[in-house]
Amino acid sequence: MISQHTLQNGLTVILKEVHSAPVISMWTAYRVGSRNEQTGQTGISHWVEHMLFKGTAQYPVGVLDRLIDRVGGQWNAYTDSDFTMYYETLPAEHIDLALSAEADRMVNALFDPEEVEHERTVIISERQGAENSPVFWLREELRAAAFRVHGYHHTILGDMADLHTISRDDLYSHYKRYYAPSNAVLVLVGAFDSAGMLKKVEATFGAIPAGTPPLCFCRAEPPQQGERRAHVERPGTTAFAVIAHRAPPATHPDWFALDMLDSILTGPGGELDNKTSRLYSALVKDEIAVNVGGGLSESIDPYLHSISVTLRDGRTHAEAEAAILREIERIQQEGVSAAELARARKQARAVFAYETESVTNQAYWIAQSAMLGDLDWYERYLERLDAITPDDIQVVAQTYLQRQNRVVGWLIPTGLADTEADE
């Protein structure tokens, strides 16, 4: 049973008791991500996330690493387009350490200038590492073509130009603007008594000033006026293609039908293979592609449903694109069978069970649901999938997978290896 509470300073607290093991996972989520970044400050949310591991007066840099490791716990964080999250998973008797650490760095992170410059090199190196993959360049170009106004335009890592110019004051201002109880959600899942845990949270976080709820920067993307294409030429010998269509946000009723459509087209994801999917048969078995995959993000704002292909040597982008569009058109005209949907639903249940087995993952999904503004999103996920019918699948295919709703990306290899190109 999930319970939700709001402290006087605006901090949302969500608790779920799970007594299967003496462990607690705590996630602190802030309502800010890369979609809220303005030109000149792309990548700043991710950089601020790094800085929160660089110490406070109470916990100088490196201290929490040692303390959490000593009690057998783990901690980490990640930045998304829509939010930034930090987590600790610890033996239940040591949860006070996590509470103290997160309450402290919510307001007392130092942003030491030397650490800022050190992290600049780390962040730039992270971006350069991503650039070693040709698919990174393709996806960045595809996003830029799909979103010309909305913050989904740029990657979470940010543009290299901004990573060279963002200042310590920029980072600290971003931190002070968005890191406050009124802009945060605290989720705890594990072996505790809810009433007692709420008292702990109030004692640790309750005195932190609420701050002014930030007005998040976000611009709506205007309607697309026709198919868009992005071609990228990079050193290498492997060709890739992505076909994306605009998709609704995760809280839209159509999202779940589109999720099942994605599973039927490209496979269930997770640890399961996709050999029963339609596009595996049309592309891999027919030797047009080496592999095929798909994706539908749980986004706050309308984003993209993507189909990605790695081409087999000697096959063309046009062949792969034609095969994908044929399968989409088949579903639009003929629909899917009840048996096909039942298999996709069974696979989705298996993936969901695997991904929510641990208290860490359960806490994450609850935090993500809170960021989406629908706490039932996680709790009712399977129920909503079960309600999907074959007609629903056909309708969303006809509604969203349209040419004027499409962005196509091709990665065209130049035939040179990266080392050769740099000589």
C-alpha distance (Angstrom), angle and dihedral (degrees) to the residues before:
residue distance angle dihedral
M1 . . .
I2 3.79 . .
S3 3.81 120.1 .
Q4 3.78 125.6 -168.2
H5 3.80 127.9 -156.9
T6 3.79 137.1 173.4
L7 3.80 121.6 -146.1
Q8 3.81 120.2 -142.3
N9 3.81 90.0 -103.0
G10 3.81 90.4 57.9
L11 3.82 99.4 -102.7
T12 3.81 110.4 147.6
V13 3.81 111.9 -139.8
I14 3.81 121.3 -165.4
L15 3.81 120.6 -172.5
K16 3.79 132.3 -171.1
E17 3.79 122.2 176.4
V18 3.82 115.4 -141.5
H19 3.79 113.1 170.6
S20 3.80 99.7 179.2
A21 3.83 90.9 107.4
P22 3.84 135.0 10.0
V23 3.80 92.4 -104.1
I24 3.80 135.7 111.5
S25 3.80 128.2 -162.2
M26 3.78 119.4 -160.8
W27 3.81 124.7 -167.7
T28 3.79 124.3 -170.8
A29 3.79 111.1 -162.4
Y30 3.80 126.7 -170.4
R31 3.79 123.2 -160.4
V32 3.78 96.3 -122.9
G33 3.78 132.1 91.6
S34 3.76 141.1 149.7
R35 3.81 92.3 -67.5
N36 3.83 87.9 69.4
E37 3.81 94.9 57.0
Q38 3.78 123.0 108.9
T39 3.78 126.3 -142.0
G40 3.78 108.4 -77.1
Q41 3.79 92.8 32.5
T42 3.79 103.3 59.9
G43 3.79 111.4 144.4
I44 3.81 93.0 25.2
S45 3.83 95.4 119.3
H46 3.80 90.7 55.2
W47 3.80 91.5 46.7
V48 3.81 92.1 50.5
E49 3.80 88.2 51.9
H50 3.81 88.5 57.4
M51 3.80 91.4 48.8
L52 3.79 92.8 56.6
F53 3.81 87.4 69.2
K54 3.81 90.8 55.4
G55 3.75 98.3 82.6
T56 3.79 148.2 -100.5
A57 3.80 130.2 -130.6
Q58 3.81 89.5 -96.1
Y59 3.80 95.0 44.3
P60 3.82 110.3 27.4
V61 3.79 118.2 -157.2
G62 3.81 111.9 -64.4
V63 3.81 96.6 14.7
L64 3.80 96.5 100.3
D65 3.79 91.2 46.3
R66 3.80 88.8 59.8
L67 3.81 96.1 40.8
I68 3.80 94.8 49.8
D69 3.80 92.9 43.6
R70 3.82 90.4 49.4
V71 3.82 92.7 59.0
G72 3.81 93.1 45.1
G73 3.79 96.7 -105.1
Q74 3.78 135.2 130.5
W75 3.79 133.9 -143.4
N76 3.75 137.2 -177.8
A77 3.79 143.3 139.4
Y78 3.75 142.3 -145.0
T79 3.76 139.9 -163.5
D80 3.78 123.0 -132.8
S81 3.78 132.4 -175.1
D82 3.80 89.2 -101.2
F83 3.82 106.1 31.4
T84 3.80 148.2 1.3
M85 3.82 120.2 -124.3
Y86 3.80 136.7 -170.5
Y87 3.78 125.3 -169.6
E88 3.78 144.6 -174.5
T89 3.80 125.8 -170.3
L90 3.78 111.9 -166.8
P91 3.80 143.5 156.8
A92 3.79 104.2 -79.1
E93 3.82 94.5 -113.0
H94 3.81 90.7 61.2
I95 3.81 99.6 51.0
D96 3.82 90.3 110.6
L97 3.80 87.7 71.6
A98 3.81 91.3 58.5
L99 3.80 92.6 45.5
S100 3.79 91.7 50.4
A101 3.80 93.9 45.9
E102 3.81 95.7 50.5
A103 3.80 95.3 43.1
D104 3.81 89.2 50.5
R105 3.78 98.0 48.5
M106 3.80 92.1 43.2
V107 3.81 86.6 75.9
N108 3.80 110.6 5.5
A109 3.81 107.5 54.1
L110 3.81 107.8 140.3
F111 3.82 104.8 -147.0
D112 3.79 89.7 -157.9
P113 3.85 108.0 -158.6
E114 3.80 92.8 -128.4
E115 3.80 91.0 51.3
V116 3.80 89.6 48.2
E117 3.79 90.9 56.1
H118 3.79 91.9 44.9
E119 3.80 89.9 52.6
R120 3.80 90.5 47.7
T121 3.80 88.2 65.5
V122 3.82 90.4 45.1
I123 3.81 93.4 50.3
I124 3.80 93.0 45.5
S125 3.80 89.5 48.7
E126 3.81 89.6 50.6
R127 3.79 90.2 52.9
Q128 3.81 91.2 46.9
G129 3.80 90.2 50.2
A130 3.80 90.2 53.2
E131 3.80 89.6 49.0
N132 3.81 89.3 61.6
S133 3.79 86.9 75.5
P134 3.80 114.0 76.7
V135 3.79 89.0 -150.8
F136 3.82 89.3 63.9
W137 3.80 90.0 61.5
L138 3.79 91.7 46.8
R139 3.79 94.2 50.3
E140 3.80 92.7 45.0
E141 3.80 90.5 52.4
L142 3.80 91.1 45.7
R143 3.81 92.3 52.3
A144 3.79 90.9 47.9
A145 3.80 90.2 52.0
A146 3.81 93.1 46.2
F147 3.81 97.6 45.9
R148 3.77 117.6 40.0
V149 3.82 97.1 159.3
H150 3.82 109.6 16.6
G151 3.81 120.9 81.9
Y152 3.81 91.2 -114.7
H153 3.82 81.6 81.5
H154 3.81 93.3 89.1
T155 3.78 133.1 50.0
I156 3.79 123.8 -105.2
L157 3.81 89.1 -112.1
G158 3.80 89.8 59.0
D159 3.79 132.3 -139.1
M160 3.79 116.8 -51.0
A161 3.81 91.4 -126.9
D162 3.82 90.5 60.1
L163 3.80 93.9 45.5
H164 3.81 88.5 61.1
T165 3.82 94.8 49.9
I166 3.83 108.8 34.2
S167 3.81 107.6 113.0
R168 3.78 134.9 -147.0
D169 3.82 88.8 -107.3
D170 3.81 90.5 52.4
L171 3.80 90.4 53.6
Y172 3.78 94.5 45.4
S173 3.81 92.6 47.8
H174 3.81 90.0 51.7
Y175 3.81 89.5 50.1
K176 3.81 94.6 48.9
R177 3.79 91.8 46.1
Y178 3.79 98.6 51.5
Y179 3.81 107.3 21.9
A180 3.77 104.2 83.1
P181 3.82 135.6 112.1
S182 3.80 91.7 -107.2
N183 3.82 89.7 59.3
A184 3.81 96.9 42.8
V185 3.79 141.7 81.9
L186 3.80 122.4 -156.1
V187 3.82 116.4 -157.6
L188 3.79 125.0 -172.3
V189 3.80 124.2 -176.9
G190 3.79 125.1 176.2
A191 3.78 147.6 51.0
F192 3.80 106.2 -8.3
D193 3.78 142.6 103.1
S194 3.80 108.1 -103.4
A195 3.80 96.4 -141.3
G196 3.78 92.0 49.4
M197 3.81 92.8 44.8
L198 3.80 92.1 51.2
K199 3.81 89.1 54.5
K200 3.81 89.7 51.7
V201 3.79 91.1 50.7
E202 3.80 92.6 48.1
A203 3.80 91.2 49.1
T204 3.81 92.2 50.0
F205 3.81 103.4 37.0
G206 3.80 103.8 20.1
A207 3.81 97.0 88.3
I208 3.82 94.4 53.2
P209 3.83 109.5 108.2
A210 3.79 113.0 -109.4
G211 3.77 94.7 -130.1
T212 3.78 123.3 -158.2
P213 3.80 111.5 -57.7
P214 3.81 102.8 -111.8
L215 3.76 122.4 -119.2
C216 3.79 99.1 -129.2
F217 3.78 116.3 -137.2
C218 3.79 109.0 -121.3
R219 3.81 131.8 144.5
A220 3.79 123.3 -159.1
E221 3.80 116.8 -118.7
P222 3.83 111.9 -120.8
P223 3.81 118.7 -126.5
Q224 3.79 115.9 -77.8
Q225 3.80 113.6 -110.9
G226 3.80 99.7 -153.7
E227 3.78 144.2 -34.5
R228 3.80 115.6 -36.9
R229 3.80 127.8 -156.6
A230 3.78 133.9 -160.8
H231 3.80 123.2 -170.2
V232 3.80 120.4 -169.6
E233 3.79 124.6 -171.3
R234 3.80 116.3 -157.6
P235 3.80 137.5 162.2
G236 3.79 112.7 -89.4
T237 3.77 142.3 73.1
T238 3.82 103.5 -106.6
A239 3.79 122.9 89.5
F240 3.80 124.1 -148.7
A241 3.78 135.0 -172.2
V242 3.80 134.1 -166.9
I243 3.78 126.0 -168.3
A244 3.79 112.9 -167.6
H245 3.79 132.7 -179.6
R246 3.77 128.0 -167.8
A247 3.79 110.8 -97.2
P248 3.81 133.6 -167.2
P249 3.82 123.6 -105.5
A250 3.80 118.0 -87.6
T251 3.80 93.0 -101.8
H252 3.81 93.2 57.4
P253 3.84 113.6 104.7
D254 3.81 90.6 -126.9
W255 3.81 92.4 58.9
F256 3.80 94.2 81.3
A257 3.80 93.5 50.2
L258 3.79 89.2 48.9
D259 3.82 88.8 50.2
M260 3.81 89.6 56.1
L261 3.80 90.4 46.0
D262 3.80 89.1 53.4
S263 3.80 90.0 51.9
I264 3.81 91.6 50.7
L265 3.79 92.0 48.2
T266 3.80 102.2 40.3
G267 3.81 109.3 7.7
P268 3.81 138.2 -94.4
G269 3.79 99.4 -75.2
G270 3.78 122.1 -147.3
E271 3.79 115.8 78.8
L272 3.81 94.4 -28.8
D273 3.79 122.5 97.5
N274 3.80 122.4 -122.0
K275 3.79 100.1 -136.3
T276 3.80 92.3 120.9
S277 3.82 93.2 54.9
R278 3.78 122.4 108.9
L279 3.77 96.0 -122.2
Y280 3.81 93.3 49.1
S281 3.79 87.1 59.5
A282 3.80 93.9 43.3
L283 3.80 97.1 44.7
V284 3.80 113.2 19.1
K285 3.79 100.2 34.2
D286 3.79 89.9 44.3
E287 3.82 88.4 51.4
I288 3.79 96.5 -121.3
A289 3.80 92.8 117.4
V290 3.79 139.0 25.3
N291 3.79 91.4 -141.8
V292 3.77 142.4 -12.0
G293 3.79 132.2 -155.7
G294 3.76 140.7 169.6
G295 3.75 140.9 -154.9
L296 3.80 142.6 -164.3
S297 3.80 116.3 -174.2
E298 3.79 125.4 -141.0
S299 3.79 91.0 -126.8
I300 3.80 133.0 168.7
D301 3.80 93.4 -138.3
P302 3.81 129.5 34.4
Y303 3.79 108.5 -69.6
L304 3.82 135.3 160.0
H305 3.77 141.7 -66.2
S306 3.80 106.4 -146.1
I307 3.79 135.7 -163.7
S308 3.81 114.0 -164.0
V309 3.80 127.3 -164.9
T310 3.80 134.9 -173.1
L311 3.79 106.2 -154.0
R312 3.78 124.2 -133.6
D313 3.80 115.2 -120.4
G314 3.78 110.8 -85.5
R315 3.81 95.7 21.5
T316 3.79 123.5 108.3
H317 3.78 136.6 -127.5
A318 3.79 89.2 -122.3
E319 3.82 91.6 56.9
A320 3.79 92.3 51.3
E321 3.79 93.2 45.1
A322 3.80 92.0 49.5
A323 3.82 91.9 50.1
I324 3.81 92.1 50.7
L325 3.79 93.6 47.8
R326 3.83 91.0 48.5
E327 3.80 90.8 57.1
I328 3.78 91.7 46.6
E329 3.80 90.7 50.2
R330 3.82 91.1 49.0
I331 3.79 90.7 56.9
Q332 3.79 91.9 44.6
Q333 3.80 91.0 53.3
E334 3.81 103.4 30.7
G335 3.79 104.7 22.5
V336 3.81 123.3 -149.3
S337 3.78 131.1 -70.1
A338 3.78 124.7 -107.0
A339 3.81 89.0 -118.4
E340 3.80 91.6 53.4
L341 3.79 91.3 51.1
A342 3.80 91.7 45.7
R343 3.81 90.5 54.4
A344 3.81 91.6 48.5
R345 3.80 90.6 48.8
K346 3.82 91.6 49.6
Q347 3.80 90.6 50.6
A348 3.81 91.2 47.9
R349 3.79 90.0 52.8
A350 3.80 90.5 52.1
V351 3.81 92.3 50.1
F352 3.81 91.4 46.4
A353 3.81 91.7 50.3
Y354 3.79 91.6 50.4
E355 3.81 94.3 45.9
T356 3.82 94.7 48.5
E357 3.79 99.3 41.4
S358 3.81 97.5 101.4
V359 3.80 125.6 61.9
T360 3.82 87.7 -123.8
N361 3.79 92.6 59.9
Q362 3.80 93.3 41.4
A363 3.79 90.0 54.2
Y364 3.80 90.6 47.7
W365 3.81 93.8 52.7
I366 3.79 91.6 47.7
A367 3.81 89.8 50.4
Q368 3.79 90.9 48.6
S369 3.80 90.8 50.2
A370 3.80 89.1 52.2
M371 3.81 89.8 51.6
L372 3.81 88.8 52.1
G373 3.78 88.9 53.1
D374 3.81 94.1 -118.9
L375 3.79 114.7 95.5
D376 3.80 89.2 -175.0
W377 3.82 91.0 60.5
Y378 3.80 92.3 91.4
E379 3.80 96.5 32.0
R380 3.81 94.2 51.5
Y381 3.81 97.8 35.2
L382 3.81 96.4 110.6
E383 3.80 92.3 39.7
R384 3.78 90.4 55.7
L385 3.80 92.4 47.5
D386 3.79 90.1 51.3
A387 3.79 90.0 55.6
I388 3.83 93.2 58.9
T389 3.82 115.6 108.2
P390 3.82 131.5 -163.8
D391 3.81 88.0 -106.8
D392 3.82 89.7 56.5
I393 3.81 89.6 54.5
Q394 3.80 92.4 51.7
V395 3.81 92.5 46.9
V396 3.81 94.9 52.7
A397 3.81 90.4 45.8
Q398 3.79 89.4 54.1
T399 3.81 93.0 42.8
Y400 3.79 103.3 45.3
L401 3.81 109.2 19.3
Q402 3.79 94.2 69.4
R403 3.81 128.0 134.4
Q404 3.81 94.5 -117.8
N405 3.82 87.6 52.2
R406 3.82 93.5 52.0
V407 3.80 135.6 105.7
V408 3.82 116.5 -172.1
G409 3.78 123.9 -163.2
W410 3.80 127.5 -169.3
L411 3.79 125.6 -170.8
I412 3.79 106.0 -155.0
P413 3.82 113.1 -165.2
T414 3.78 115.6 -139.9
G415 3.80 92.9 -150.3
L416 3.80 95.7 -114.1
A417 3.77 124.6 112.0
D418 3.81 116.0 -123.1
T419 3.81 92.2 -110.8
E420 3.80 91.1 51.1
A421 3.80 92.1 48.7
D422 3.81 91.0 53.4
E423 3.82 94.2 53.3
